[in-house]
Amino acid sequence: MMVTLIIVSLLLFTCYAALIIYYALSWRSIPPFTAATGTTEAWPVITVIIPARNEAANIAACLNSVTQQRYPAHAFEIIVVDDNSTDATAAIARQYGNKNVRVIALPQDAGTQAHKKKAIETAIGQSAGDIIITTDADCTVPPLWLATIAAFYQHTGAACIAMPVQFTSNGSPLQIFQSLDFMTLQGITGASVHQRIHSMCNGANFMYTKKAFETVNGFEGINHIASGDDMLLMHKIYRQYPDKVFFLKSKAVIVQTQPQPTLKAFFNQRIRWASKADKYEDKRIFAVLLLVYLFNVALLLMPIVCLINFNNSSTTYYPLFMAWLFLLLLKTVVELFFLYPVAAFFNNRRLLWWFPLAQSFHILYTVIAGWLGRFGRYQWKGRVVK
């Protein structure tokens, strides 16, 4: 059994390492974008949509950043969709009514568990913009966010644009781990979208044209899935416009968002993300997720088998233990090769010192979240979702 486990683990690592190296080279090949100085001849009209539920602690900072854009006030609007908040979220948002901000409310019973999709769909139905940009109520955006997106849209004729998101960190171990983990996902997002090997994005910083949304019939066909207002929609648009989907690699559009404050909240978030793994019609994404999951399962099993056989002769468990250490080291080296330029883009190289220490927890959480995402349930925004 142990010999089989070693051989399988080595094969999985070979495939995994090849994938990560491919991502690393792909990230390096993305040309950075800088918007030309001066004004554009025709400012495209933009609608920024911010779904919000019980975000009274964050919505003011979010709206402060969005309303202070260096973009003509007549060319953009902000729609905050209050998703049945029980706090002062809507009241705070309404205070920005003189700054291009509208607040609309979802009905108490939206008749769906995909509340965020319903919020976005409702806002698009009342929007004036040709370009739709979504972000979250706990995010803040840089001042050239809209201007850079508009310039990139005019430069490429994009139907859909994925853009970078960064976690803030207070220096706690949990927040450092989340920052490292999320930075990895962002690097993979950029690499995969640029190479068009599969479609990835994050709804905290996501753009598509209203025409593209309407052409693919919006969330039709995926509106029964609680999560996936970003990646599942992106794949629909990608199928319709395969040459018009891009990743915008620009520091001027990096959106800052908050990590989860507790370990329980972190697992609920990751389980929510994992819950749509088997819903992707793009089977390339599922194949990648399956490879990553199986490799992490193997890395978790190896020390467990060693512990089970600890009382036996060292010749029984020692080769397996050494193989596990060797694979853990190689995994760390390969991932650091990928992460170094990504961390440089996000000005977060200092976090890489923590990366080797995070490996064991990363393996454990990947296995647990992946399993519960498929067979368990999670809590999100005060709702229990299966």
C-alpha contacts under 8 A as a table, 3 or more apart, distances in Angstrom:
res1	aa1	res2	aa2	distance
1	M	4	T	5.12
1	M	5	L	6.17
2	M	5	L	4.95
2	M	6	I	6.20
2	M	305	V	7.91
2	M	317	Y	7.95
2	M	320	L	6.57
3	V	6	I	5.14
3	V	7	I	6.25
3	V	320	L	7.75
4	T	7	I	5.16
4	T	8	V	6.07
5	L	8	V	5.20
5	L	9	S	5.96
5	L	298	A	7.40
5	L	302	M	7.42
6	I	9	S	5.11
6	I	10	L	6.14
6	I	320	L	6.61
6	I	323	A	6.85
7	I	10	L	5.18
7	I	11	L	6.26
8	V	11	L	5.14
8	V	12	L	6.15
8	V	298	A	7.99
9	S	12	L	5.08
9	S	13	F	6.05
9	S	295	F	6.64
9	S	298	A	5.87
9	S	299	L	7.37
10	L	13	F	5.03
10	L	14	T	6.16
10	L	327	L	7.64
11	L	14	T	5.13
11	L	15	C	6.52
12	L	15	C	5.30
12	L	16	Y	6.05
12	L	291	L	7.15
12	L	294	L	7.54
12	L	295	F	5.59
13	F	16	Y	4.82
13	F	17	A	5.78
13	F	295	F	6.58
13	F	327	L	7.46
13	F	331	K	7.69
14	T	17	A	5.25
14	T	18	A	6.20
15	C	18	A	5.21
15	C	19	L	6.28
15	C	291	L	7.87
16	Y	19	L	5.11
16	Y	20	I	6.26
16	Y	291	L	6.94
16	Y	292	V	6.85
16	Y	295	F	7.54
17	A	20	I	5.12
17	A	21	I	6.07
17	A	331	K	7.34
17	A	334	V	6.46
18	A	21	I	5.24
18	A	22	Y	6.13
19	L	22	Y	5.07
19	L	23	Y	6.25
20	I	23	Y	4.97
20	I	24	A	6.12
20	I	334	V	7.01
20	I	335	E	6.79
20	I	338	F	6.65
21	I	24	A	4.91
21	I	25	L	6.24
21	I	334	V	7.07
21	I	337	F	7.74
21	I	338	F	6.63
22	Y	25	L	5.29
22	Y	26	S	6.05
23	Y	26	S	4.96
23	Y	27	W	6.04
23	Y	187	G	7.74
23	Y	188	I	6.18
23	Y	191	A	5.44
23	Y	192	S	7.05
23	Y	338	F	7.08
24	A	27	W	5.26
24	A	28	R	6.43
24	A	191	A	7.43
24	A	337	F	7.11
24	A	338	F	4.46
24	A	339	L	7.59
25	L	28	R	5.19
25	L	29	S	6.36
25	L	338	F	7.93
26	S	29	S	5.06
26	S	30	I	6.71
26	S	191	A	4.94
26	S	192	S	7.57
26	S	194	H	7.36
26	S	195	Q	6.83
27	W	30	I	5.54
27	W	187	G	6.64
27	W	188	I	7.72
27	W	190	G	6.32
27	W	191	A	4.59
27	W	194	H	7.92
27	W	342	V	7.64
28	R	31	P	7.97
28	R	341	P	7.37
30	I	190	G	7.82
30	I	191	A	7.44
30	I	194	H	6.58
30	I	249	K	7.05
31	P	249	K	7.08
32	P	248	L	7.69
32	P	249	K	5.09
32	P	250	S	5.77
33	F	152	F	7.63
33	F	248	L	6.98
33	F	249	K	6.00
33	F	250	S	5.36
34	T	148	T	7.31
34	T	250	S	6.64
34	T	252	A	7.96
35	A	147	A	7.69
35	A	148	T	5.46
35	A	151	A	5.86
35	A	152	F	7.15
36	A	151	A	7.75
40	T	43	W	6.09
40	T	151	A	7.65
43	W	72	P	7.82
43	W	75	A	6.49
43	W	150	A	7.44
44	P	75	A	6.60
44	P	129	G	7.84
44	P	130	D	7.01
44	P	131	I	7.31
44	P	150	A	6.68
45	V	75	A	4.59
45	V	76	F	5.44
45	V	128	A	7.44
45	V	129	G	4.70
45	V	130	D	5.67
45	V	131	I	6.42
46	I	75	A	6.30
46	I	76	F	4.55
46	I	77	E	6.46
46	I	128	A	7.67
46	I	129	G	4.47
46	I	130	D	6.09
46	I	131	I	4.76
46	I	132	I	6.07
46	I	133	I	7.26
47	T	76	F	5.69
47	T	77	E	5.00
47	T	78	I	5.84
47	T	79	I	7.19
47	T	127	S	6.34
47	T	128	A	6.66
47	T	129	G	4.75
47	T	130	D	7.46
47	T	131	I	6.14
47	T	132	I	5.07
47	T	133	I	6.23
48	V	76	F	7.46
48	V	77	E	6.20
48	V	78	I	4.71
48	V	79	I	6.15
48	V	132	I	6.07
48	V	133	I	4.80
48	V	134	T	5.72
48	V	135	T	7.43
49	I	78	I	6.04
49	I	79	I	4.96
49	I	80	V	6.06
49	I	81	V	7.44
49	I	120	I	6.79
49	I	123	A	6.80
49	I	132	I	7.22
49	I	133	I	6.16
49	I	134	T	4.82
49	I	135	T	6.51
50	I	78	I	7.55
50	I	79	I	6.18
50	I	80	V	4.75
50	I	81	V	6.15
50	I	120	I	7.99
50	I	134	T	6.07
50	I	135	T	5.47
50	I	136	D	5.42
50	I	137	A	5.97
51	P	80	V	5.83
51	P	81	V	4.69
51	P	82	D	6.38
51	P	83	D	6.95
51	P	116	K	6.53
51	P	119	A	6.08
51	P	120	I	6.86
51	P	135	T	7.74
51	P	136	D	6.27
51	P	137	A	6.65
52	A	55	E	6.10
52	A	59	I	7.95
52	A	80	V	6.81
52	A	81	V	5.90
52	A	82	D	5.17
52	A	83	D	5.85
52	A	85	S	7.61
52	A	89	T	7.43
52	A	136	D	7.09
52	A	137	A	5.56
53	R	82	D	6.00
53	R	83	D	4.98
53	R	84	N	6.42
53	R	85	S	4.82
53	R	86	T	7.99
53	R	89	T	7.24
53	R	381	K	6.84
54	N	85	S	4.73
54	N	86	T	6.16
54	N	87	D	5.57
54	N	88	A	7.47
54	N	89	T	5.90
54	N	381	K	7.53
55	E	58	N	5.34
55	E	59	I	5.67
55	E	85	S	7.86
55	E	87	D	7.66
55	E	88	A	7.94
55	E	89	T	5.46
55	E	137	A	6.41
55	E	138	D	7.04
56	A	59	I	5.65
56	A	60	A	7.51
56	A	87	D	6.36
56	A	88	A	5.38
56	A	89	T	4.27
56	A	90	A	7.99
56	A	92	I	7.07
57	A	60	A	7.48
58	N	61	A	5.69
58	N	62	C	6.40
58	N	137	A	6.30
58	N	138	D	5.09
58	N	139	C	7.75
59	I	62	C	5.03
59	I	63	L	6.09
59	I	89	T	6.69
59	I	92	I	7.34
59	I	93	A	6.88
59	I	137	A	5.25
59	I	138	D	6.43
60	A	63	L	5.19
60	A	64	N	5.96
60	A	92	I	6.79
60	A	93	A	7.02
61	A	64	N	5.08
61	A	65	S	6.37
61	A	138	D	7.96
61	A	139	C	7.88
61	A	140	T	6.63
62	C	65	S	5.42
62	C	66	V	6.35
62	C	137	A	5.95
62	C	138	D	6.37
62	C	139	C	5.52
62	C	140	T	4.81
62	C	141	V	7.36
63	L	66	V	4.99
63	L	67	T	5.81
63	L	93	A	7.60
63	L	96	Y	7.73
63	L	140	T	7.86
64	N	67	T	5.44
64	N	68	Q	6.24
65	S	68	Q	5.38
65	S	69	Q	7.02
65	S	140	T	5.69
65	S	141	V	5.58
65	S	142	P	6.82
65	S	143	P	7.01
66	V	69	Q	5.81
66	V	140	T	7.33
66	V	141	V	6.28
66	V	143	P	7.64
67	T	99	K	6.36
67	T	100	N	7.51
68	Q	143	P	6.40
69	Q	142	P	7.68
69	Q	143	P	4.67
69	Q	144	L	6.24
69	Q	145	W	7.07
69	Q	146	L	6.84
69	Q	147	A	7.96
70	R	143	P	5.81
70	R	144	L	5.79
70	R	146	L	7.61
70	R	147	A	6.77
71	Y	75	A	7.37
71	Y	76	F	7.78
71	Y	144	L	7.68
71	Y	146	L	6.57
71	Y	147	A	5.82
72	P	75	A	5.41
72	P	76	F	7.20
73	A	76	F	5.94
73	A	77	E	7.85
73	A	100	N	7.41
74	H	77	E	7.92
76	F	100	N	7.42
76	F	129	G	7.06
77	E	100	N	5.09
77	E	101	V	6.31
77	E	102	R	7.87
77	E	128	A	7.72
77	E	129	G	7.57
78	I	100	N	5.89
78	I	101	V	4.69
78	I	102	R	6.21
79	I	101	V	5.85
79	I	102	R	4.89
79	I	103	V	5.85
79	I	104	I	7.23
79	I	123	A	6.64
79	I	127	S	7.91
80	V	93	A	7.21
80	V	101	V	7.21
80	V	102	R	6.15
80	V	103	V	4.79
80	V	104	I	6.35
81	V	103	V	5.90
81	V	104	I	5.03
81	V	105	A	5.63
81	V	106	L	6.93
81	V	119	A	5.91
81	V	120	I	7.65
81	V	123	A	6.93
82	D	85	S	6.27
82	D	89	T	7.35
82	D	90	A	6.07
82	D	103	V	6.95
82	D	104	I	6.16
82	D	105	A	4.76
82	D	106	L	6.25
82	D	119	A	7.92
83	D	105	A	6.32
83	D	106	L	5.40
83	D	107	P	7.99
83	D	115	H	7.38
83	D	116	K	7.98
83	D	119	A	7.04
84	N	105	A	7.14
84	N	106	L	6.52
84	N	107	P	7.40
84	N	108	Q	6.23
85	S	88	A	7.49
85	S	89	T	6.55
85	S	90	A	7.44
86	T	89	T	8.00
87	D	90	A	7.94
88	A	91	A	5.20
88	A	92	I	6.10
89	T	92	I	5.42
89	T	93	A	6.28
90	A	93	A	5.08
90	A	94	R	6.15
90	A	103	V	6.90
91	A	94	R	5.22
91	A	95	Q	6.76
92	I	95	Q	5.42
92	I	96	Y	7.61
93	A	96	Y	5.70
93	A	97	G	7.54
93	A	101	V	7.54
93	A	102	R	7.98
93	A	103	V	6.75
94	R	97	G	5.32
94	R	101	V	7.39
94	R	102	R	7.08
94	R	103	V	6.29
95	Q	98	N	7.71
96	Y	99	K	5.33
96	Y	100	N	7.38
96	Y	101	V	5.68
97	G	100	N	6.18
97	G	101	V	4.92
97	G	102	R	6.15
98	N	101	V	6.94
104	I	123	A	7.70
106	L	110	A	6.84
106	L	119	A	6.68
106	L	122	T	7.96
107	P	110	A	5.59
109	D	112	T	7.90
110	A	115	H	7.30
110	A	118	K	7.57
112	T	115	H	6.36
112	T	118	K	7.87
112	T	224	H	7.03
113	Q	224	H	7.05
113	Q	225	I	7.37
113	Q	226	A	5.40
113	Q	385	V	7.47
114	A	117	K	5.52
114	A	118	K	6.39
114	A	223	N	6.24
114	A	224	H	6.29
114	A	225	I	5.95
114	A	226	A	4.03
114	A	227	S	6.55
115	H	118	K	5.04
115	H	119	A	6.15
115	H	226	A	7.16
116	K	119	A	4.95
116	K	120	I	6.26
116	K	226	A	7.99
116	K	227	S	7.92
116	K	229	D	6.93
117	K	120	I	5.21
117	K	121	E	6.01
117	K	219	F	7.10
117	K	223	N	6.82
117	K	229	D	5.44
118	K	121	E	5.07
118	K	122	T	6.00
118	K	223	N	7.97
119	A	122	T	5.22
119	A	123	A	6.25
120	I	123	A	5.10
120	I	124	I	6.14
121	E	124	I	5.20
121	E	125	G	6.29
121	E	218	G	7.42
121	E	219	F	7.75
122	T	125	G	5.17
122	T	126	Q	6.75
123	A	126	Q	5.22
123	A	127	S	6.01
124	I	127	S	4.86
124	I	132	I	7.65
124	I	210	K	7.63
129	G	132	I	6.60
129	G	210	K	7.53
130	D	209	T	5.90
130	D	210	K	5.42
130	D	211	K	7.34
131	I	207	M	7.10
131	I	208	Y	6.09
131	I	209	T	4.47
131	I	210	K	5.79
132	I	207	M	5.61
132	I	208	Y	5.42
132	I	209	T	5.67
132	I	210	K	6.15
133	I	205	N	7.16
133	I	206	F	5.60
133	I	207	M	4.34
133	I	208	Y	6.64
134	T	203	G	6.07
134	T	204	A	6.20
134	T	205	N	5.97
134	T	206	F	5.40
134	T	207	M	6.50
135	T	139	C	6.91
135	T	203	G	6.00
135	T	204	A	3.93
135	T	205	N	5.21
135	T	206	F	6.95
136	D	139	C	5.47
136	D	203	G	7.37
136	D	204	A	5.09
138	D	257	T	6.00
138	D	258	Q	6.52
139	C	204	A	7.21
139	C	255	V	6.62
139	C	256	Q	5.50
139	C	257	T	4.40
139	C	258	Q	6.98
140	T	255	V	5.98
140	T	256	Q	5.29
140	T	257	T	6.56
141	V	145	W	6.47
141	V	253	V	7.19
141	V	254	I	6.99
141	V	255	V	4.84
141	V	256	Q	6.38
142	P	145	W	5.38
142	P	252	A	6.46
142	P	253	V	6.33
142	P	254	I	6.99
142	P	255	V	6.86
143	P	146	L	7.73
143	P	252	A	7.87
144	L	147	A	5.26
144	L	148	T	5.86
144	L	252	A	5.88
144	L	253	V	6.93
145	W	148	T	5.51
145	W	149	I	6.28
145	W	252	A	5.98
145	W	253	V	4.66
145	W	254	I	7.80
146	L	149	I	5.13
146	L	150	A	6.01
146	L	253	V	7.87
147	A	150	A	5.15
147	A	151	A	6.16
148	T	151	A	5.09
148	T	152	F	6.13
148	T	252	A	6.87
148	T	253	V	6.91
149	I	152	F	5.13
149	I	153	Y	6.03
149	I	248	L	7.91
149	I	253	V	7.40
150	A	153	Y	5.04
150	A	154	Q	6.21
151	A	154	Q	5.17
151	A	155	H	6.08
152	F	155	H	4.91
152	F	156	T	6.06
152	F	248	L	7.52
153	Y	156	T	5.34
153	Y	157	G	5.28
153	Y	158	A	5.37
154	Q	157	G	5.46
154	Q	158	A	7.73
156	T	244	K	7.68
157	G	244	K	6.88
158	A	161	I	6.69
158	A	208	Y	7.76
158	A	244	K	4.67
158	A	245	V	5.95
158	A	246	F	6.83
159	A	208	Y	5.45
159	A	209	T	5.51
159	A	212	A	6.04
159	A	237	I	7.55
159	A	241	Y	6.92
159	A	244	K	5.19
159	A	245	V	6.04
160	C	206	F	7.83
160	C	207	M	5.62
160	C	208	Y	4.14
160	C	209	T	6.66
160	C	212	A	7.83
160	C	234	M	7.16
160	C	237	I	7.17
160	C	238	Y	7.94
160	C	244	K	6.55
160	C	245	V	4.86
160	C	246	F	6.48
161	I	206	F	6.16
161	I	207	M	5.06
161	I	208	Y	6.24
161	I	245	V	5.82
161	I	246	F	4.88
161	I	247	F	5.55
161	I	248	L	6.60
162	A	189	T	7.97
162	A	190	G	7.74
162	A	193	V	7.74
162	A	200	M	7.39
162	A	201	C	5.10
162	A	202	N	7.05
162	A	205	N	6.88
162	A	206	F	5.24
162	A	207	M	6.63
162	A	245	V	7.93
162	A	246	F	6.29
162	A	247	F	4.77
162	A	248	L	6.38
163	M	190	G	7.87
163	M	201	C	7.11
163	M	202	N	7.55
163	M	205	N	5.49
163	M	206	F	6.08
163	M	247	F	5.78
163	M	248	L	5.27
163	M	249	K	6.98
163	M	253	V	7.09
163	M	254	I	7.19
164	P	186	Q	6.39
164	P	190	G	7.89
164	P	205	N	6.71
164	P	248	L	7.48
164	P	249	K	7.19
164	P	250	S	7.96
164	P	253	V	6.98
164	P	254	I	5.10
164	P	255	V	6.56
165	V	186	Q	7.04
165	V	202	N	7.52
165	V	204	A	6.97
165	V	205	N	6.52
165	V	254	I	5.43
165	V	255	V	4.77
165	V	256	Q	5.99
165	V	257	T	7.08
166	Q	179	S	7.36
166	Q	182	F	7.40
166	Q	183	M	6.89
166	Q	254	I	6.69
166	Q	255	V	6.10
166	Q	256	Q	4.97
166	Q	257	T	6.12
166	Q	346	F	7.35
167	F	178	Q	7.47
167	F	179	S	5.37
167	F	182	F	7.20
167	F	183	M	7.98
167	F	256	Q	5.83
167	F	257	T	5.04
167	F	258	Q	5.45
167	F	259	P	5.76
168	T	175	Q	7.87
168	T	179	S	7.16
168	T	256	Q	6.43
168	T	257	T	6.18
168	T	258	Q	5.53
168	T	259	P	6.67
169	S	172	S	7.32
169	S	175	Q	5.37
169	S	176	I	6.20
169	S	179	S	6.93
169	S	258	Q	7.67
169	S	259	P	7.30
170	N	175	Q	6.72
170	N	176	I	7.90
171	G	175	Q	6.48
171	G	176	I	6.04
172	S	175	Q	5.33
172	S	176	I	6.09
173	P	176	I	5.12
173	P	177	F	6.10
174	L	177	F	5.18
174	L	178	Q	6.26
174	L	262	T	7.77
174	L	263	L	7.31
175	Q	178	Q	5.00
175	Q	179	S	6.08
175	Q	259	P	6.22
175	Q	260	Q	7.53
175	Q	261	P	7.76
176	I	179	S	5.09
176	I	180	L	6.27
176	I	351	L	7.09
176	I	354	W	7.82
177	F	180	L	5.20
177	F	181	D	6.07
177	F	355	F	7.97
177	F	358	A	6.47
178	Q	181	D	5.05
178	Q	182	F	5.87
178	Q	259	P	6.50
179	S	182	F	5.24
179	S	183	M	5.93
179	S	259	P	7.47
180	L	183	M	5.12
180	L	184	T	6.31
180	L	351	L	7.03
180	L	352	L	7.61
180	L	355	F	7.16
181	D	184	T	5.23
181	D	185	L	6.55
181	D	362	H	7.99
182	F	185	L	4.98
182	F	186	Q	6.21
183	M	186	Q	5.01
183	M	187	G	6.28
183	M	339	L	7.88
183	M	342	V	7.24
183	M	343	A	7.15
184	T	187	G	5.20
184	T	188	I	6.34
184	T	339	L	6.51
184	T	342	V	7.71
185	L	188	I	5.11
185	L	189	T	6.05
186	Q	189	T	4.90
186	Q	190	G	6.25
187	G	190	G	5.25
187	G	191	A	6.19
187	G	339	L	7.41
187	G	342	V	5.84
188	I	191	A	5.12
188	I	192	S	5.90
189	T	192	S	5.38
189	T	193	V	6.04
189	T	199	S	7.70
189	T	200	M	5.24
189	T	201	C	6.15
189	T	247	F	8.00
190	G	193	V	5.43
190	G	194	H	5.98
190	G	247	F	5.66
190	G	248	L	7.97
190	G	249	K	7.53
191	A	194	H	5.28
191	A	195	Q	6.20
192	S	195	Q	5.26
192	S	196	R	5.70
192	S	197	I	5.37
192	S	198	H	5.63
192	S	199	S	6.70
192	S	200	M	7.11
193	V	196	R	4.75
193	V	197	I	6.70
193	V	198	H	6.28
193	V	199	S	5.56
193	V	200	M	6.42
193	V	245	V	7.33
193	V	246	F	6.13
193	V	247	F	5.90
194	H	246	F	6.14
194	H	247	F	5.93
196	R	199	S	6.81
197	I	284	R	7.38
198	H	282	D	6.93
198	H	284	R	6.22
198	H	285	I	6.02
199	S	231	M	6.74
199	S	234	M	6.49
199	S	235	H	5.78
199	S	238	Y	7.28
199	S	282	D	7.91
199	S	285	I	7.74
200	M	231	M	5.46
200	M	234	M	7.28
201	C	205	N	7.98
201	C	206	F	6.94
201	C	230	D	6.30
201	C	231	M	5.61
201	C	234	M	7.47
202	N	205	N	5.95
202	N	206	F	6.30
202	N	230	D	5.96
202	N	231	M	7.07
203	G	206	F	5.24
203	G	229	D	6.98
203	G	230	D	5.02
204	A	255	V	7.36
204	A	257	T	7.92
205	N	255	V	6.51
206	F	230	D	7.39
208	Y	212	A	6.71
208	Y	213	F	7.07
209	T	212	A	5.20
209	T	213	F	6.40
210	K	213	F	5.03
210	K	214	E	6.14
211	K	214	E	5.18
211	K	215	T	5.95
212	A	215	T	5.01
212	A	216	V	6.32
212	A	237	I	6.49
213	F	216	V	5.57
213	F	217	N	6.27
213	F	218	G	4.91
213	F	237	I	7.31
214	E	217	N	4.86
214	E	218	G	5.61
215	T	218	G	7.49
216	V	236	K	6.37
216	V	237	I	6.39
216	V	240	Q	7.21
217	N	220	E	5.70
218	G	233	L	7.32
219	F	222	I	5.41
219	F	223	N	5.25
219	F	229	D	7.64
219	F	233	L	6.54
220	E	223	N	5.76
221	G	224	H	7.40
222	I	225	I	5.67
222	I	228	G	7.89
222	I	232	L	7.22
222	I	233	L	8.00
223	N	226	A	7.49
225	I	228	G	6.96
225	I	276	K	7.56
226	A	385	V	7.44
227	S	272	R	6.76
227	S	273	W	7.06
227	S	275	S	7.53
227	S	276	K	6.58
228	G	231	M	5.50
228	G	232	L	5.06
228	G	233	L	7.08
228	G	273	W	7.98
228	G	276	K	6.71
229	D	232	L	6.26
229	D	233	L	5.98
230	D	233	L	5.36
230	D	234	M	5.99
231	M	234	M	4.88
231	M	235	H	6.21
232	L	235	H	5.27
232	L	236	K	6.56
232	L	280	Y	6.63
233	L	236	K	5.13
233	L	237	I	6.38
234	M	237	I	5.09
234	M	238	Y	5.98
235	H	238	Y	4.81
235	H	239	R	6.18
235	H	281	E	7.80
235	H	282	D	7.11
236	K	239	R	5.34
236	K	240	Q	6.64
237	I	240	Q	5.15
237	I	241	Y	5.87
237	I	242	P	7.69
237	I	245	V	7.95
238	Y	241	Y	4.99
238	Y	242	P	4.69
238	Y	243	D	7.79
238	Y	244	K	7.49
238	Y	245	V	6.28
239	R	242	P	5.65
241	Y	244	K	5.27
241	Y	245	V	6.92
242	P	245	V	6.32
250	S	253	V	5.80
250	S	254	I	7.11
251	K	254	I	5.38
251	K	345	F	7.28
251	K	346	F	7.53
259	P	266	F	7.83
260	Q	263	L	7.50
260	Q	265	A	5.72
260	Q	266	F	5.18
260	Q	269	Q	7.91
261	P	265	A	6.72
261	P	266	F	7.39
262	T	265	A	5.22
262	T	266	F	6.17
263	L	266	F	4.98
263	L	267	F	6.26
264	K	267	F	5.27
264	K	268	N	6.23
265	A	268	N	5.04
265	A	269	Q	6.21
266	F	269	Q	5.19
266	F	270	R	6.30
267	F	270	R	5.11
267	F	271	I	5.90
267	F	365	Y	7.80
267	F	369	A	6.64
268	N	271	I	5.14
268	N	272	R	6.08
268	N	378	Y	5.38
268	N	379	Q	6.01
268	N	380	W	6.87
269	Q	272	R	5.10
269	Q	273	W	6.34
269	Q	380	W	7.39
270	R	273	W	4.96
270	R	274	A	6.09
270	R	369	A	6.12
270	R	373	G	7.93
271	I	274	A	4.95
271	I	275	S	5.93
271	I	369	A	4.90
271	I	370	G	6.73
271	I	372	L	6.18
271	I	373	G	4.55
271	I	377	R	7.80
271	I	378	Y	6.61
272	R	275	S	5.14
272	R	276	K	7.52
272	R	373	G	6.35
272	R	378	Y	6.57
272	R	380	W	7.97
273	W	276	K	6.38
273	W	277	A	7.72
273	W	373	G	7.44
274	A	277	A	5.38
274	A	369	A	6.72
274	A	370	G	5.67
274	A	373	G	4.74
274	A	374	R	7.16
275	S	278	D	7.53
275	S	370	G	7.76
275	S	372	L	7.76
275	S	373	G	4.01
275	S	374	R	5.50
276	K	279	K	5.06
276	K	280	Y	7.01
276	K	373	G	7.59
277	A	280	Y	6.24
277	A	286	F	6.37
277	A	289	L	7.48
277	A	373	G	7.95
277	A	374	R	7.75
278	D	286	F	6.68
278	D	374	R	7.88
280	Y	283	K	6.46
280	Y	285	I	7.06
280	Y	286	F	6.78
282	D	285	I	5.86
282	D	286	F	7.17
283	K	286	F	4.93
283	K	287	A	6.07
284	R	287	A	5.06
284	R	288	V	6.28
285	I	288	V	5.18
285	I	289	L	6.18
286	F	289	L	5.05
286	F	290	L	5.99
287	A	290	L	5.10
287	A	291	L	6.18
288	V	291	L	5.16
288	V	292	V	6.25
289	L	292	V	5.19
289	L	293	Y	6.02
290	L	293	Y	5.04
290	L	294	L	6.03
291	L	294	L	5.30
291	L	295	F	6.13
292	V	295	F	5.28
292	V	296	N	6.26
293	Y	296	N	5.23
293	Y	297	V	6.14
293	Y	366	T	6.90
293	Y	367	V	6.48
293	Y	370	G	7.22
294	L	297	V	4.94
294	L	298	A	6.19
295	F	298	A	5.13
295	F	299	L	6.32
296	N	299	L	4.96
296	N	300	L	6.17
296	N	363	I	5.45
296	N	364	L	7.81
296	N	366	T	7.04
296	N	367	V	6.57
297	V	300	L	5.07
297	V	301	L	6.11
297	V	363	I	7.67
297	V	367	V	6.13
298	A	301	L	5.06
298	A	302	M	6.19
299	L	302	M	5.50
299	L	303	P	7.45
299	L	324	W	6.75
299	L	328	L	7.74
299	L	363	I	7.28
300	L	303	P	6.35
300	L	304	I	6.79
300	L	363	I	6.79
300	L	364	L	6.92
301	L	304	I	5.09
301	L	305	V	6.07
302	M	305	V	5.34
302	M	306	C	6.35
302	M	320	L	6.71
302	M	321	F	7.05
302	M	324	W	6.24
303	P	306	C	4.84
303	P	307	L	6.20
303	P	320	L	7.93
303	P	321	F	6.47
303	P	324	W	7.11
304	I	307	L	5.15
304	I	308	I	6.29
305	V	308	I	5.04
305	V	309	N	6.28
305	V	317	Y	7.78
306	C	309	N	5.19
306	C	310	F	5.83
306	C	317	Y	5.16
306	C	318	Y	7.67
306	C	320	L	6.86
306	C	321	F	6.33
307	L	310	F	4.87
308	I	311	N	7.68
309	N	312	N	5.37
309	N	316	T	7.07
309	N	317	Y	6.09
310	F	313	S	7.61
310	F	314	S	7.42
310	F	317	Y	6.65
312	N	316	T	6.59
312	N	317	Y	7.71
313	S	316	T	5.46
313	S	317	Y	7.38
314	S	317	Y	5.55
314	S	318	Y	5.32
315	T	318	Y	5.58
315	T	319	P	6.95
316	T	319	P	7.17
316	T	320	L	7.90
317	Y	320	L	5.36
317	Y	321	F	6.15
318	Y	321	F	5.06
318	Y	322	M	6.16
319	P	322	M	5.20
319	P	323	A	6.08
320	L	323	A	5.03
320	L	324	W	6.15
321	F	324	W	5.07
321	F	325	L	6.36
322	M	325	L	5.11
322	M	326	F	6.08
323	A	326	F	5.01
323	A	327	L	6.11
324	W	327	L	5.19
324	W	328	L	6.07
325	L	328	L	5.06
325	L	329	L	6.16
326	F	329	L	5.20
326	F	330	L	6.22
327	L	330	L	5.03
327	L	331	K	5.92
328	L	331	K	5.11
328	L	332	T	6.23
328	L	359	Q	7.98
329	L	332	T	5.18
329	L	333	V	6.29
330	L	333	V	5.12
330	L	334	V	6.13
331	K	334	V	5.31
331	K	335	E	6.10
332	T	335	E	5.23
332	T	336	L	6.04
332	T	355	F	7.91
332	T	356	P	6.38
332	T	359	Q	7.53
333	V	336	L	5.17
333	V	337	F	6.26
334	V	337	F	5.16
334	V	338	F	6.57
335	E	338	F	5.05
335	E	339	L	6.00
336	L	339	L	4.82
336	L	340	Y	5.79
336	L	352	L	7.72
337	F	340	Y	5.81
337	F	341	P	7.99
338	F	341	P	6.87
338	F	342	V	7.19
339	L	342	V	5.04
339	L	343	A	5.86
340	Y	343	A	5.23
340	Y	344	A	6.28
340	Y	349	R	6.81
340	Y	352	L	7.71
341	P	344	A	4.89
341	P	345	F	6.31
342	V	345	F	5.16
342	V	346	F	6.53
343	A	346	F	5.12
343	A	347	N	5.90
343	A	348	N	4.83
343	A	349	R	4.94
343	A	352	L	7.80
344	A	347	N	4.85
344	A	348	N	6.05
344	A	349	R	5.68
345	F	348	N	7.70
348	N	351	L	5.76
348	N	352	L	7.66
349	R	352	L	5.51
350	R	353	W	6.21
351	L	354	W	5.66
351	L	355	F	7.02
352	L	355	F	4.97
352	L	356	P	7.99
353	W	356	P	7.20
354	W	357	L	5.49
354	W	358	A	6.48
355	F	358	A	5.20
355	F	359	Q	6.74
356	P	359	Q	5.51
357	L	360	S	7.17
358	A	361	F	5.64
358	A	362	H	6.04
359	Q	362	H	5.04
359	Q	363	I	6.28
360	S	363	I	5.33
360	S	364	L	6.41
361	F	364	L	5.06
361	F	365	Y	6.03
362	H	365	Y	5.28
362	H	366	T	6.02
363	I	366	T	5.27
363	I	367	V	6.44
364	L	367	V	5.44
364	L	368	I	6.30
365	Y	368	I	5.09
365	Y	369	A	5.73
366	T	369	A	5.40
366	T	370	G	5.81
367	V	370	G	5.26
367	V	371	W	6.18
368	I	371	W	5.28
368	I	372	L	6.16
369	A	372	L	5.18
369	A	373	G	5.73
370	G	373	G	5.13
370	G	374	R	6.56
371	W	374	R	5.41
371	W	375	F	6.15
371	W	376	G	7.41
372	L	375	F	4.99
372	L	376	G	4.22
372	L	377	R	6.71
373	G	376	G	5.83
373	G	377	R	6.99
376	G	386	K	6.57
377	R	384	V	7.07
377	R	385	V	5.64
377	R	386	K	4.23
378	Y	384	V	5.76
378	Y	385	V	5.44
378	Y	386	K	6.50
379	Q	382	G	6.26
379	Q	383	R	5.38
379	Q	384	V	4.39
379	Q	385	V	6.06
380	W	383	R	5.22
380	W	384	V	6.46
380	W	385	V	7.37
